[in-house]
Amino acid sequence: MKIYIRSMTIGVLLLALAGGCQKPLYQETQFIMGTFVEVKSPDVRASAIVFDEFKKLEAIFNLFDRGSELSRLNDTQKAVVSEPLFDIIQQAQGFYRLTDGAFDITVGPASVLWKKAIASKILPGPDAVAQALSLAGSDFIYLDAKTREVALLKSGMRIDLGGIAKGFALDRAVRKLKDAQIDSALINAGGNIYCLGTNHRAPWRVGVQDPFREGKVLDELVLADRAVATAGDYQQYVEINGRRYSHIVDPKTGYPAQSGIVSATIIADDATASDALSTACVVLGLEKSRKLLSRFPEMKAILVANDGTLYRI
């Protein structure tokens, strides 16, 4: 039996910064949304703007704060919510339909079961998995765009935004930077990265982590005004009787994804998409991911199979 949990794994790594030294890069890091958020920018104002936006959204989305707006919605099952909460749920529901259910913000109860299994090394029983899965299905979230009312149509179902919140916060923070006329910054939220503009007229450089060798770079990306995120089942998993069980759950089965893909990196124009679709691709596997991403020629993907084979899409 083998258990492996990394408290903070970064799927994309910051490389040595390219560009000249005409102006220093101000750098600051804070722990927000359960991860380290790092900001680099030649504008000293950038960090405060980013951290302020992340903290505002954390107060709304924090599933572990019983007083947060999301927790109140989960408890009451029906509420008129703030614009950010309605927006993120609406976008998540769109990704659910786009991925044929592979990305689902209501799969939280099943995810909790498997995270407990990783920690305890004890597999949940089939009845527990079936019960958790019975509460899932983003089609059972009712949204009224006129009133911003959200209703959870299955009694006991809950929304967990952990698979999309960091990407969403990145996009909102980038908009705040642009409103302040800041056109150069790199924001790294626990491996979800947005590269705003350039670094002294040169693209920002980030590395894709090798899922089989910690700290090793599998590929190098040069990015400007692009987002990148990596999801992988190598981050948290347990091996029991020779079989590997990870924390990424297939919403169709209630069991950890067994798609043959160990790591999925998505490069997109916005961080919300890269965050959600990286998880979806681990669930979908190679061929279904190819089909999904063929609809978005502006997106790029790097998928790593269980045998170490790298696929570029």
Buried (B, 14 or more C-beta within 10 A) or exposed (E): EEBEEEEEBBBBBBBEBBBEEEEEBBEBEEEBBBBBBBBBBBBEBBBEBBBEBBBBBBEBBBBEBEEBBBBEBBEEBEBEBEEBBBBBBBBBBBBBEBBBBBBBBBBBBBBBBBBEBBEEEEBBEEEBBEBBBBBBBBEEBEBEEEEBBBBBEBEEBBBBBBBBBBBBBBBBBBEBBEEEEBBBBBBBBBBBBBBBBBBBEEBBBBBBBBBEEEEEBBBEBBBBBBBBBBBBBBBBBBEBEEEBBBBBBBBBEBBBBBBBBBBBBBBBEBBBBBBBBBBBBBBBBBEBBBEBBEEBEEBBBBBBBBEEEEBEB
